Amino acid sequence: MNTPLTDQDRKSHSARCGHVRRCILSGTPMSKKVRDFALAVIESSRNGFSDMAFLDGIARKLEQQAPLSEYEGHIMVDVLLPHSRLKGRL
């Protein structure tokens, strides 16, 4: 059972999503904390995503701090992060 989220929890989650988004779009390296959050978003998205190998590839690139392809960046920025933001939690 999910516990109700406070406004502060939702805002914090949304801000972390924004950090990941800005790093991906600008091509700047992510700090360990931001990278760990991005990996947690990928992990929590596994239930609703059909191509696990694709998600594994994105996770591997993030762990190695390698740049994402345009399509991988699009999936993170326009699909996984907004979905996580709407849920308000991982």
N, C-alpha and C positions, 0 to 999 in steps of 0.2 A: 504494500500500500504506500502510495506517495504522500509525503507530508506536505502541507501547504507551504508555499514559498513566500517569503517576505519580499517587500519591494526592494530592499537592499540586496537580497540574494539575486533577484532578477537583474537589477542594474549592474551588479558585479559580473554576472555571467555575460551580459550584453557587452560590457566594456572589454572583457577578455576576448570575446568574439571579434570585436573591433580591432584589437591589437593584432590578432592573427591575420585578419583581412588586410590591414595596412601593410604588414610585413610581406605578405604574399604579393600584393599589387605593386609595392615599391621595389621588391627584390632585395630588401635588406635582411640580414640574418636575424633569426629569432633568438631571443634569450632562452635559457633553459626552461624557465617558468612558462613562457608563452608556447614554446615547442611542446612541452608536456601537456599543456591544455589542448593544443591542436591534435596531438595524438589521442587524447582522451575523447575528443569530439569524433575522431575517426572510429575509435573503438565502440563508442555508443551508437554509431550509425550502422553498424554491421547488421542489425536486425532487419532494416528496411532496404538494404542495398543488395543487388543481385550478383555483382561481380567482386568477389572477395579478393581476387588476385590484383585487381585494379586498386582497391583500397590498401592492400599490402604494399603495393608499389609506391603509393603516395606516402605512406607511413615510413617506408624505408628511406625515401628521399629526404623527408623531414628530419629523420634521425641523423642522416649523414650531412645535413645542411646543404644538400644539393638543390639547385633551382628546379622548380616544378615546370612541366611543360605548360603551354597555354591552356590546353584542355584540362589538365589536372588542377591548375589554378582556378579555372572556371568552376569545376565541380566543388572545390573547397569553398570558394567565395560565394557562388550563386546557388549552391544546393545544400551542402552539409552545414555550413555556418548559419544560414537563415533558419534552417530546420531546427537546429540546436537552440537558436535564439528564441524561436517561437515556443519551444518546449520550456525554455527558461532554466534548464538544468541539463546535466549530462546523462 
